[in-house]
Amino acid sequence: MWLRIQRWVSFLSPLFLMASVGVTLFTVDLHTLQPFRDVKESLLLYGGALCALLLSLSLIVSPAARRSLFWLIPLLPIFAIGGWRWFESTGGSFHSAGGFGAESSFILRIYSFGGAALVLFLLAASLNLDVRKARFLTFSLGLFALVQCLGVSVEILGHWLGHEWHPFLGSASIQPGGGELKTTYFGSLGNTNFLAGILAMLFFPSIAIRFPRRGSLLNGLRWLAPVLILAIILACRSKGALLGLLIGGGVYLIANRLGQSTSKASDEKKETGSGFRHRGLALAILIVVVGLGVFILEGRRRDWGSTLALRGESVSKRLFLAYTGLHSLSDSPWIGIGPGRFRLDFLDSVGDILQSPEGMAFRSRVQNLKSFKPVHLHNDPLEMLVEWGAVGYATILVFVISAGWVGVLRMRGDPPELRGRRLGWIGGFFAGVGYSLFEFPFHLAPHLTLAAILLGLSVAPAWPFPRTVKRWSIVPLALVLIALSIGLLIQSNRLFLAARLAQAAWDSPKSSKAEVNRAYDQVNRANLLDPGNGEIGLLLGQFQWRIQQRPSDAIQTLRQAAQISDDPLVSILQGQIALDESRTQDALRAIAPLEGIADYLPGIGYIQGQIAQSLGNTEQAAEAYLRDIRATSRFPNPEQISPDL
């Protein structure tokens, strides 16, 4: 019976892993607040939950799965820091509604994604690889890349013909992205840079596809996906994706060299050496030809020059984000400022920098910012350092380097066909690492899913199962995985329902009292389901103030949302409501974190002016109003935050 279970687990594990990649990559739900993000995050948790069940069975029946648990040892410092940060956020007490507070829920939300990714990595690392499994895994990744590329090709063709064609959205439509080619195609990712990044990660597994029969039509068509990937990445002009290809290619070459076995026969050396050089030469020529074609056809010499010279607003913004992150790190260099804290503390840190002696050097950079919502640092390794400190950063660095080296050692004992595929997985993961130097792929569900699985496959062993498989001492850990699976399933459903309810409340008509009450009930339920989502908290506060006419409840809701939201509108709205209720001190406390950027962000000066005017200080009020007018004029179509100035 146990051998039968073992065979079923061995059969289902690759299917579940590839299904996790596929659903997070291609699923889009236009009925959620963030159509290209909310459902993908829920599906990452759902896939992690199912894979946790498989992993719990695999621990009992497979020595390879038990061996994969050793990868948890290097991560112990991360677990310790994470546990301390969460305990610190709870303050030893529970929220009055029966759960954790907003900050604790926010941290658990982050940890749930990390837990799902860790499960995917462990399940991939526990596979006993053989040629058939390797073929299926590599073919699936290549197929995903090809489908994505074909969909984007339709978008590009539609743009050239003057149409908005988005195959992954079906018959639905979205708002146009600005009219430029770079913003009119995005595949199933919703963002051109995210699209280019995941294609860079899929490029190296795609070139590892081989079919048994030499000279067949399929072996010729296998180059279709890599060609399209390169063409689309070059058309995107994504600096992060280009850097990912460069770093992934470098690791690919180094791993190919270090992973060669000294005991190979001469014909085998010829296949892995000379063949590799021929393919490499063909790829180099291909990159040059496609690059020149895109360069000439699009006529974007200046854009390409700016991209390759690392000039432009995006680079300037990233440099400022990096400086702000390092400024925050100085408060806690060893264990960091806490998970997710960079974007929450961003505006406060910017204000401190502008008030410092070196602040004058950054005023022009702040003046050119089009948004004060940083989302992330746009450099995942640096954000890891800022939020988890030197200890957490060193932990992840040791973990990744160890996994890469183990993957190289595995290559030395692999048969030739498996060796080439493992090489593609290693290159794909490190392409993601290179891409993360300009973006935040490890905060995006499709990229995180793919990266975790690629790294796990890179270290997976390639030897057959032994006959003796039962080990009952591992049952307690298997039960822990089952509990984790249940927790991830619950969290997945909660996040998905919350996103759906919040969007339904936003879209619903509000012409009658019954419709208003229904919409409020929906957004209130969404906030209860996902208390760690600051956007839903902001939406609930707006409902309570503008529709329910309950300003005290709105202030309380927005005060909690301000703990977990990077949107300055939360604090501005909280201050405005408090001011309308003549709660001057509450208004001052609400906008206190934003005072350092009052010259650049509309709404703050208006509240400051009203407070000064109520106190009879008309000159100070006039200065604040004029400051708000100047801040508002920075935006071509500003929101009406400061009326009647």
C-alpha positions as CSV (number, residue, x, y, z in Angstrom):
1,M,0.0,0.0,0.0
2,W,2.8,2.4,0.9
3,L,4.6,1.8,-2.4
4,R,1.3,2.6,-4.2
5,I,0.9,5.8,-2.2
6,Q,4.5,6.6,-3.1
7,R,3.9,6.1,-6.8
8,W,0.8,8.3,-6.6
9,V,2.7,11.1,-4.8
10,S,5.5,10.8,-7.3
11,F,3.0,11.1,-10.2
12,L,1.0,14.0,-8.7
13,S,3.8,16.2,-7.4
14,P,5.0,17.5,-10.8
15,L,1.4,18.0,-11.9
16,F,0.6,20.1,-8.9
17,L,3.8,22.1,-9.2
18,M,3.1,23.0,-12.9
19,A,-0.5,23.6,-12.2
20,S,0.5,26.2,-9.5
21,V,2.7,28.0,-12.1
22,G,0.0,27.9,-14.7
23,V,-2.9,29.2,-12.7
24,T,-0.9,32.0,-11.0
25,L,0.5,33.0,-14.4
26,F,-2.7,33.1,-16.5
27,T,-5.6,33.7,-14.2
28,V,-7.1,37.2,-14.3
29,D,-10.2,38.3,-12.4
30,L,-11.6,41.7,-13.3
31,H,-14.1,41.5,-10.4
32,T,-11.5,42.2,-7.8
33,L,-9.8,45.4,-6.6
34,Q,-6.5,44.4,-8.4
35,P,-7.5,42.2,-11.3
36,F,-3.9,41.1,-12.1
37,R,-2.9,40.6,-8.5
38,D,-5.6,39.6,-6.0
39,V,-6.7,36.3,-7.6
40,K,-3.1,35.3,-8.3
41,E,-2.2,35.8,-4.7
42,S,-5.1,33.6,-3.6
43,L,-4.2,30.9,-6.1
44,L,-0.6,30.9,-4.8
45,L,-1.9,30.2,-1.3
46,Y,-4.3,27.6,-2.7
47,G,-1.5,25.8,-4.7
48,G,0.7,26.0,-1.6
49,A,-2.1,24.4,0.5
50,L,-2.5,21.4,-1.9
51,C,1.2,20.9,-2.3
52,A,1.5,20.9,1.5
53,L,-0.8,17.9,1.6
54,L,1.3,16.1,-1.0
55,L,4.4,17.0,0.9
56,S,3.0,15.6,4.2
57,L,2.4,12.2,2.5
58,S,5.8,12.4,0.7
59,L,7.6,12.9,4.1
60,I,6.2,9.5,5.2
61,V,7.0,7.5,2.1
62,S,10.0,9.2,0.5
63,P,13.5,9.5,1.9
64,A,14.1,12.3,-0.7
65,A,11.4,14.4,0.8
66,R,12.8,13.9,4.3
67,R,16.2,14.9,3.0
68,S,14.7,18.1,1.6
69,L,13.9,19.2,5.1
70,F,17.6,20.0,5.7
71,W,17.0,23.1,3.6
72,L,15.0,24.5,6.5
73,I,18.1,24.6,8.7
74,P,19.8,27.6,6.9
75,L,16.5,29.5,7.3
76,L,16.2,29.2,11.1
77,P,17.5,32.9,11.6
78,I,14.7,34.1,9.3
79,F,12.1,32.1,11.3
80,A,13.4,33.5,14.5
81,I,13.3,37.1,13.3
82,G,9.9,36.6,11.7
83,G,8.4,35.1,14.9
84,W,9.8,37.9,17.0
85,R,8.4,40.6,14.7
86,W,4.9,39.0,14.7
87,F,4.9,38.6,18.5
88,E,6.0,42.3,18.8
89,S,3.1,43.4,16.6
90,T,0.5,41.5,18.7
91,G,1.6,43.2,22.0
92,G,0.4,40.0,23.7
93,S,-3.3,40.9,23.1
94,F,-6.1,40.1,20.6
95,H,-8.2,42.5,18.6
96,S,-11.6,43.3,20.0
97,A,-13.3,41.7,17.1
98,G,-11.9,38.3,18.1
99,G,-8.8,38.2,15.9
100,F,-5.5,39.9,15.6
101,G,-5.0,43.6,15.1
102,A,-4.4,45.2,11.8
103,E,-0.6,45.2,12.0
104,S,-0.5,41.5,13.1
105,S,-2.9,40.6,10.3
106,F,-0.7,42.5,7.8
107,I,2.4,40.5,8.9
108,L,0.5,37.2,8.8
109,R,-0.6,38.1,5.3
110,I,3.0,38.4,4.2
111,Y,4.0,35.2,6.0
112,S,1.3,33.2,4.3
113,F,2.8,33.9,0.9
114,G,6.3,33.1,2.1
115,G,5.0,29.8,3.7
116,A,3.3,28.8,0.4
117,A,6.5,29.5,-1.6
118,L,8.5,27.5,0.9
119,V,6.2,24.5,0.5
120,L,6.5,24.7,-3.3
121,F,10.3,24.8,-3.0
122,L,10.3,21.8,-0.6
123,L,8.0,19.7,-2.8
124,A,10.0,20.5,-5.9
125,A,13.3,19.6,-4.0
126,S,11.8,16.3,-2.8
127,L,11.1,15.0,-6.4
128,N,13.1,12.0,-7.4
129,L,13.9,13.2,-10.9
130,D,14.1,11.0,-13.9
131,V,14.2,11.8,-17.6
132,R,10.4,11.5,-18.0
133,K,9.6,13.9,-15.2
134,A,12.3,16.3,-16.4
135,R,10.8,16.3,-19.9
136,F,7.3,17.0,-18.5
137,L,8.5,19.8,-16.3
138,T,10.6,21.5,-18.9
139,F,7.9,21.1,-21.6
140,S,5.3,22.6,-19.3
141,L,7.4,25.6,-18.6
142,G,8.2,26.1,-22.3
143,L,4.5,25.7,-23.1
144,F,3.6,28.4,-20.6
145,A,6.2,30.7,-22.1
146,L,4.9,30.0,-25.7
147,V,1.2,30.7,-24.7
148,Q,2.2,33.9,-23.0
149,C,4.2,35.0,-26.0
150,L,1.5,34.2,-28.5
151,G,-1.0,36.2,-26.4
152,V,1.3,39.2,-26.3
153,S,2.0,38.9,-30.0
154,V,-1.8,39.3,-30.6
155,E,-1.7,42.4,-28.4
156,I,1.2,43.9,-30.4
157,L,-0.5,43.1,-33.7
158,G,-3.7,44.7,-32.5
159,H,-1.7,47.8,-31.5
160,W,-0.2,48.1,-34.9
161,L,-3.6,47.7,-36.5
162,G,-5.2,50.3,-34.1
163,H,-7.1,47.8,-32.0
164,E,-7.1,46.9,-28.3
165,W,-6.8,43.1,-28.3
166,H,-6.1,41.4,-25.0
167,P,-6.6,37.6,-25.3
168,F,-6.1,36.9,-21.6
169,L,-9.0,39.2,-20.7
170,G,-11.5,37.6,-23.1
171,S,-14.2,40.0,-24.2
172,A,-13.7,42.3,-21.2
173,S,-12.0,45.7,-21.7
174,I,-9.7,47.8,-19.5
175,Q,-8.6,51.4,-19.4
176,P,-5.9,52.2,-22.0
177,G,-2.4,52.4,-20.7
178,G,-1.4,55.7,-22.2
179,G,-1.1,55.1,-25.9
180,E,2.6,54.1,-26.1
181,L,3.6,50.7,-27.3
182,K,5.3,50.0,-24.0
183,T,2.1,50.4,-22.1
184,T,-0.4,48.7,-24.4
185,Y,0.6,45.0,-24.0
186,F,1.1,43.2,-20.8
187,G,-0.1,39.6,-21.3
188,S,-1.7,38.1,-18.3
189,L,0.5,40.0,-15.9
190,G,-1.0,43.5,-16.2
191,N,2.3,45.3,-16.4
192,T,4.9,45.3,-19.2
193,N,7.9,45.1,-16.8
194,F,6.3,42.2,-14.9
195,L,5.7,40.4,-18.3
196,A,9.3,40.9,-19.4
197,G,10.6,39.7,-16.0
198,I,8.7,36.4,-16.0
199,L,9.6,35.8,-19.6
200,A,13.3,36.2,-18.7
201,M,12.9,33.5,-16.0
202,L,11.2,31.2,-18.5
203,F,13.8,31.8,-21.2
204,F,16.4,29.4,-19.9
205,P,14.1,26.5,-19.2
206,S,12.7,27.0,-22.7
207,I,16.0,26.5,-24.4
208,A,16.5,23.2,-22.5
209,I,13.5,21.6,-24.3
210,R,14.6,18.6,-26.5
211,F,12.6,15.9,-28.1
212,P,13.9,12.3,-28.5
213,R,14.0,12.2,-32.3
214,R,16.8,14.2,-33.9
215,G,15.9,16.4,-36.9
216,S,12.2,16.2,-36.2
217,L,9.8,19.2,-36.8
218,L,9.3,19.5,-33.1
219,N,13.0,20.0,-32.5
220,G,12.9,22.9,-34.9
221,L,9.8,24.4,-33.4
222,R,11.3,24.2,-29.9
223,W,13.2,27.4,-30.7
224,L,9.9,29.3,-31.3
225,A,9.4,30.1,-27.6
226,P,13.0,31.4,-27.0
227,V,12.8,33.6,-30.2
228,L,9.5,35.1,-29.1
229,I,10.7,35.6,-25.6
230,L,13.7,37.5,-26.7
231,A,11.7,39.6,-29.2
232,I,9.1,40.6,-26.6
233,I,11.7,41.4,-23.9
234,L,13.6,43.6,-26.3
235,A,10.3,45.3,-27.3
236,C,9.5,45.9,-23.7
237,R,12.8,47.7,-23.1
238,S,12.7,46.4,-19.5
239,K,16.0,47.1,-17.8
240,G,15.3,44.5,-15.1
241,A,14.6,41.8,-17.6
242,L,17.7,42.6,-19.7
243,L,19.8,42.4,-16.5
244,G,18.0,39.2,-15.6
245,L,19.0,37.7,-19.0
246,L,22.6,38.8,-18.5
247,I,23.0,37.4,-15.0
248,G,21.0,34.3,-15.8
249,G,23.2,33.7,-18.8
250,G,26.3,34.2,-16.8
251,V,25.2,31.7,-14.2
252,Y,24.1,29.3,-17.0
253,L,27.6,29.4,-18.5
254,I,29.4,29.0,-15.2
255,A,27.1,26.2,-14.1
256,N,27.6,24.4,-17.4
257,R,31.3,24.6,-16.9
258,L,31.4,23.6,-13.3
259,G,28.7,20.9,-13.7
260,Q,30.6,18.8,-16.2
261,S,31.6,15.4,-15.0
262,T,35.2,14.4,-15.6
263,S,34.2,10.8,-16.2
264,K,32.1,11.5,-19.3
265,A,32.8,9.6,-22.5
266,S,34.2,11.6,-25.4
267,D,31.0,11.5,-27.4
268,E,29.1,12.7,-24.4
269,K,31.5,15.6,-24.0
270,K,31.0,16.4,-27.6
271,E,27.2,16.5,-27.1
272,T,27.4,18.7,-24.0
273,G,30.3,20.9,-25.0
274,S,30.4,21.4,-28.8
275,G,26.7,21.3,-29.0
276,F,26.4,23.8,-26.3
277,R,28.8,26.1,-28.1
278,H,26.9,25.9,-31.3
279,R,23.6,26.6,-29.6
280,G,25.3,29.5,-27.7
281,L,26.6,31.0,-31.0
282,A,23.1,30.6,-32.6
283,L,21.6,32.4,-29.6
284,A,24.1,35.2,-29.7
285,I,23.3,35.8,-33.4
286,L,19.6,35.6,-32.7
287,I,19.8,38.2,-30.0
288,V,21.7,40.6,-32.3
289,V,19.3,40.1,-35.2
290,V,16.1,40.4,-33.1
291,G,17.5,43.4,-31.2
292,L,18.4,45.2,-34.4
293,G,15.0,44.4,-35.9
294,V,13.1,45.8,-32.9
295,F,15.5,48.8,-32.8
296,I,15.0,49.7,-36.4
297,L,11.3,48.9,-36.8
298,E,10.2,50.8,-33.7
299,G,12.5,53.8,-34.4
300,R,13.2,54.2,-30.7
301,R,16.9,55.0,-30.7
302,R,16.5,57.6,-28.0
303,D,14.4,55.4,-25.8
304,W,16.8,52.5,-26.1
305,G,19.7,54.8,-25.5
306,S,18.1,56.0,-22.3
307,T,17.4,52.4,-21.3
308,L,20.9,51.1,-21.8
309,A,22.5,54.1,-20.3
310,L,20.4,53.7,-17.2
311,R,19.0,57.2,-17.5
312,G,15.5,58.5,-17.0
313,E,12.9,58.9,-14.3
314,S,12.6,55.3,-13.4
315,V,16.3,55.0,-12.5
316,S,16.2,58.3,-10.6
317,K,13.2,57.1,-8.6
318,R,15.0,53.8,-7.8
319,L,18.1,55.6,-6.6
320,F,15.9,57.7,-4.3
321,L,14.0,54.6,-3.0
322,A,17.4,52.9,-2.3
323,Y,18.7,55.9,-0.4
324,T,15.4,56.1,1.6
325,G,15.6,52.3,2.4
326,L,19.2,52.6,3.6
327,H,18.2,55.6,5.7
328,S,15.5,53.5,7.4
329,L,17.9,50.6,7.9
330,S,20.1,52.7,10.2
331,D,17.5,52.4,12.9
332,S,17.8,48.6,13.1
333,P,20.8,47.3,11.0
334,W,20.9,43.8,12.4
335,I,17.3,42.5,12.2
336,G,15.9,45.2,10.0
337,I,12.8,47.5,10.3
338,G,10.3,44.6,10.0
339,P,8.5,42.8,7.2
340,G,6.6,45.1,4.9
341,R,7.7,48.2,6.8
342,F,9.6,49.9,4.1
343,R,6.6,51.1,2.1
344,L,4.7,51.9,5.3
345,D,7.5,54.1,6.7
346,F,8.4,55.6,3.3
347,L,6.7,59.0,3.6
348,D,8.0,59.5,7.2
349,S,11.5,58.6,6.0
350,V,11.3,61.0,3.1
351,G,10.2,63.8,5.4
352,D,13.2,63.1,7.7
353,I,15.6,63.1,4.7
354,L,14.2,66.4,3.4
355,Q,14.7,68.0,6.8
356,S,18.3,66.7,7.1
357,P,21.4,68.7,5.9
358,E,21.6,66.5,2.7
359,G,17.9,67.1,2.0
360,M,18.5,69.8,-0.6
361,A,20.2,67.3,-2.9
362,F,17.0,65.2,-3.0
363,R,14.4,67.9,-3.4
364,S,14.5,67.8,-7.2
365,R,14.0,64.0,-7.1
366,V,11.0,64.3,-4.8
367,Q,9.7,67.1,-7.0
368,N,9.7,64.7,-10.0
369,L,7.9,61.9,-8.2
370,K,4.5,61.2,-9.8
371,S,3.3,59.1,-7.0
372,F,4.0,58.9,-3.3
373,K,3.0,55.2,-3.0
374,P,6.4,53.4,-3.4
375,V,4.7,49.9,-3.4
376,H,8.2,48.3,-2.9
377,L,11.8,49.3,-3.1
378,H,12.1,48.0,-6.7
379,N,15.2,46.0,-5.6
380,D,14.2,42.9,-3.7
381,P,17.7,42.1,-2.3
382,L,18.0,45.6,-0.9
383,E,14.5,45.5,0.4
384,M,15.4,42.2,2.1
385,L,18.3,43.9,3.8
386,V,16.2,46.9,4.9
387,E,13.3,44.8,6.3
388,W,15.2,41.8,7.7
389,G,18.6,43.3,8.5
390,A,22.1,42.0,8.0
391,V,21.2,38.7,9.7
392,G,18.2,38.0,7.5
393,Y,20.0,39.1,4.3
394,A,23.0,36.9,5.1
395,T,20.6,34.0,5.8
396,I,19.0,34.2,2.4
397,L,22.3,34.8,0.6
398,V,23.8,31.6,2.1
399,F,20.6,29.7,1.3
400,V,20.6,30.8,-2.4
401,I,24.3,30.2,-2.9
402,S,24.1,26.8,-1.2
403,A,21.2,25.8,-3.4
404,G,23.0,27.0,-6.6
405,W,26.1,25.0,-5.7
406,V,24.1,21.9,-4.8
407,G,22.4,22.2,-8.2
408,V,25.8,22.3,-9.9
409,L,26.9,19.2,-7.9
410,R,23.7,17.4,-9.0
411,M,24.5,18.1,-12.6
412,R,27.8,16.2,-12.4
413,G,25.9,13.0,-11.7
414,D,23.0,13.6,-14.0
415,P,22.5,11.8,-17.4
416,P,23.0,14.2,-20.3
417,E,19.3,14.9,-21.0
418,L,18.5,15.6,-17.3
419,R,21.7,17.7,-17.0
420,G,20.6,20.2,-19.7
421,R,17.2,20.6,-18.1
422,R,18.6,21.2,-14.6
423,L,20.9,23.8,-16.2
424,G,17.9,25.6,-17.6
425,W,16.2,25.6,-14.2
426,I,19.3,27.1,-12.5
427,G,19.6,29.8,-15.2
428,G,15.9,30.6,-14.9
429,F,16.1,31.1,-11.2
430,F,19.1,33.4,-11.3
431,A,17.5,35.3,-14.2
432,G,14.8,36.1,-11.6
433,V,17.5,37.2,-9.1
434,G,19.0,39.5,-11.7
435,Y,15.5,40.9,-12.6
436,S,14.9,41.5,-8.9
437,L,17.7,44.1,-8.9
438,F,15.4,46.5,-10.8
439,E,11.9,45.2,-9.8
440,F,10.2,43.2,-7.0
441,P,9.4,39.8,-8.5
442,F,9.5,38.0,-5.2
443,H,6.6,40.1,-4.1
444,L,4.5,39.0,-7.1
445,A,2.6,35.7,-7.0
446,P,3.5,34.3,-10.5
447,H,7.2,35.2,-10.2
448,L,7.5,33.9,-6.6
449,T,5.8,30.6,-7.6
450,L,8.0,30.1,-10.5
451,A,11.2,31.1,-8.6
452,A,10.4,28.7,-5.7
453,I,9.8,25.8,-8.0
454,L,12.8,26.5,-10.3
455,L,15.1,26.6,-7.2
456,G,13.6,23.4,-5.8
457,L,14.0,21.6,-9.1
458,S,17.6,22.7,-9.3
459,V,18.5,20.8,-6.1
460,A,16.1,17.8,-6.5
461,P,18.0,14.5,-6.5
462,A,18.0,12.1,-9.5
463,W,18.1,8.6,-8.0
464,P,15.4,5.9,-7.7
465,F,13.3,5.3,-4.6
466,P,14.6,2.7,-2.1
467,R,12.3,-0.1,-1.2
468,T,12.0,0.7,2.5
469,V,10.0,3.8,2.7
470,K,7.9,4.0,5.9
471,R,9.1,6.2,8.7
472,W,6.5,6.9,11.4
473,S,8.7,9.3,13.3
474,I,8.1,12.0,10.7
475,V,4.3,11.9,11.3
476,P,4.2,14.9,13.7
477,L,5.9,17.1,11.1
478,A,3.4,15.7,8.5
479,L,0.6,16.8,10.8
480,V,2.1,20.3,11.0
481,L,2.1,20.4,7.2
482,I,-1.5,19.4,7.1
483,A,-2.3,22.2,9.6
484,L,-0.4,24.6,7.4
485,S,-2.3,23.4,4.4
486,I,-5.6,24.1,6.2
487,G,-4.4,27.5,7.2
488,L,-3.4,28.4,3.7
489,L,-6.7,27.2,2.3
490,I,-8.6,29.4,4.7
491,Q,-6.4,32.4,4.0
492,S,-6.7,31.9,0.3
493,N,-10.5,31.9,0.5
494,R,-10.6,34.9,2.8
495,L,-8.4,37.0,0.6
496,F,-10.3,36.1,-2.6
497,L,-13.7,36.7,-1.1
498,A,-12.5,40.0,0.5
499,A,-11.2,41.3,-2.9
500,R,-14.5,40.3,-4.6
501,L,-16.7,41.9,-2.0
502,A,-14.7,45.1,-2.0
503,Q,-14.9,45.5,-5.7
504,A,-18.6,44.6,-5.7
505,A,-19.2,47.4,-3.1
506,W,-17.2,49.8,-5.2
507,D,-19.1,49.0,-8.4
508,S,-22.6,48.6,-7.0
509,P,-25.2,51.4,-7.7
510,K,-26.0,53.6,-4.6
511,S,-29.2,55.3,-5.7
512,S,-31.3,53.9,-2.9
513,K,-30.9,53.3,0.8
514,A,-31.1,49.5,0.3
515,E,-28.3,49.6,-2.3
516,V,-26.2,51.8,0.0
517,N,-26.6,49.4,2.9
518,R,-25.8,46.4,0.8
519,A,-22.6,48.0,-0.5
520,Y,-21.6,48.9,3.1
521,D,-22.2,45.4,4.3
522,Q,-20.1,44.1,1.5
523,V,-17.1,46.3,2.2
524,N,-17.5,45.7,6.0
525,R,-17.4,41.9,5.4
526,A,-14.4,42.4,3.2
527,N,-12.5,44.2,6.0
528,L,-13.4,41.5,8.5
529,L,-12.1,38.8,6.1
530,D,-8.9,40.7,5.2
531,P,-8.0,43.0,8.1
532,G,-4.4,43.2,6.9
533,N,-5.4,45.0,3.6
534,G,-5.0,48.8,3.9
535,E,-6.9,49.4,0.7
536,I,-10.0,47.8,2.0
537,G,-9.7,49.7,5.2
538,L,-9.5,53.0,3.3
539,L,-12.6,52.0,1.3
540,L,-14.5,51.2,4.5
541,G,-13.5,54.5,6.0
542,Q,-14.8,56.4,3.0
543,F,-18.1,54.5,3.2
544,Q,-18.5,55.3,6.9
545,W,-17.8,59.0,6.3
546,R,-19.4,59.8,3.0
547,I,-22.3,57.4,2.9
548,Q,-23.0,56.2,6.4
549,Q,-22.4,59.7,7.9
550,R,-20.5,58.1,10.9
551,P,-17.3,60.2,11.2
552,S,-16.2,58.8,14.5
553,D,-16.2,55.2,13.1
554,A,-14.5,56.4,10.0
555,I,-11.6,58.0,12.0
556,Q,-11.2,54.8,13.9
557,T,-11.2,52.7,10.8
558,L,-8.7,55.0,9.0
559,R,-6.4,55.1,12.1
560,Q,-6.1,51.3,11.9
561,A,-5.7,51.4,8.1
562,A,-2.9,53.9,8.4
563,Q,-0.9,51.2,10.3
564,I,-0.8,48.9,7.2
565,S,-1.3,51.2,4.2
566,D,1.3,53.1,2.1
567,D,-1.4,55.4,0.6
568,P,-1.1,59.0,2.0
569,L,-4.8,59.5,1.3
570,V,-5.5,57.4,4.4
571,S,-3.9,60.0,6.7
572,I,-5.1,63.0,4.7
573,L,-8.7,61.7,4.8
574,Q,-8.4,60.9,8.5
575,G,-7.2,64.5,9.1
576,Q,-9.9,66.0,7.1
577,I,-12.7,64.1,8.9
578,A,-11.2,65.0,12.3
579,L,-11.1,68.7,11.2
580,D,-14.7,68.6,10.1
581,E,-15.6,67.3,13.6
582,S,-13.5,70.0,15.2
583,R,-11.1,67.5,16.6
584,T,-8.0,69.6,15.9
585,Q,-5.5,67.5,17.8
586,D,-6.7,64.3,16.0
587,A,-6.2,66.1,12.7
588,L,-2.7,67.1,13.6
589,R,-1.8,63.6,14.7
590,A,-3.2,62.2,11.5
591,I,-1.0,64.3,9.2
592,A,2.1,64.4,11.4
593,P,3.9,61.7,9.4
594,L,3.3,63.7,6.2
595,E,4.3,67.1,7.3
596,G,7.8,66.7,5.8
597,I,6.4,66.4,2.3
598,A,3.7,69.0,2.5
599,D,5.4,71.0,-0.2
600,Y,4.9,68.1,-2.7
601,L,1.7,66.3,-1.7
602,P,-1.7,68.0,-2.1
603,G,-4.1,68.0,0.8
604,I,-1.6,68.4,3.7
605,G,-1.3,72.2,3.4
606,Y,-5.0,72.5,3.1
607,I,-5.5,70.8,6.5
608,Q,-2.7,72.8,8.0
609,G,-4.2,76.0,6.7
610,Q,-7.6,75.3,8.1
611,I,-6.1,74.5,11.5
612,A,-4.1,77.8,11.5
613,Q,-7.2,79.7,10.3
614,S,-9.3,78.3,13.1
615,L,-6.6,79.5,15.6
616,G,-6.7,83.0,14.1
617,N,-3.2,82.8,12.5
618,T,-4.1,84.1,9.0
619,E,-0.6,84.5,7.7
620,Q,0.4,81.0,8.5
621,A,-2.9,79.8,7.0
622,A,-2.2,81.7,3.8
623,E,1.3,80.2,3.5
624,A,-0.2,76.7,4.0
625,Y,-2.9,77.3,1.4
626,L,-0.4,78.6,-1.2
627,R,1.9,75.6,-0.4
628,D,-1.0,73.3,-1.2
629,I,-1.8,75.1,-4.4
630,R,1.8,74.7,-5.6
631,A,1.7,71.0,-4.6
632,T,-1.6,70.5,-6.5
633,S,-0.2,72.2,-9.6
634,R,2.5,69.5,-9.9
635,F,-0.1,67.0,-11.1
636,P,-1.6,67.4,-14.6
637,N,-4.9,65.9,-13.4
638,P,-4.9,66.2,-9.6
639,E,-7.5,64.6,-7.5
640,Q,-9.8,67.2,-5.9
641,I,-8.3,66.7,-2.4
642,S,-8.2,70.4,-1.5
643,P,-11.4,72.1,-2.6
644,D,-12.2,75.8,-2.7
645,L,-8.6,77.1,-2.4
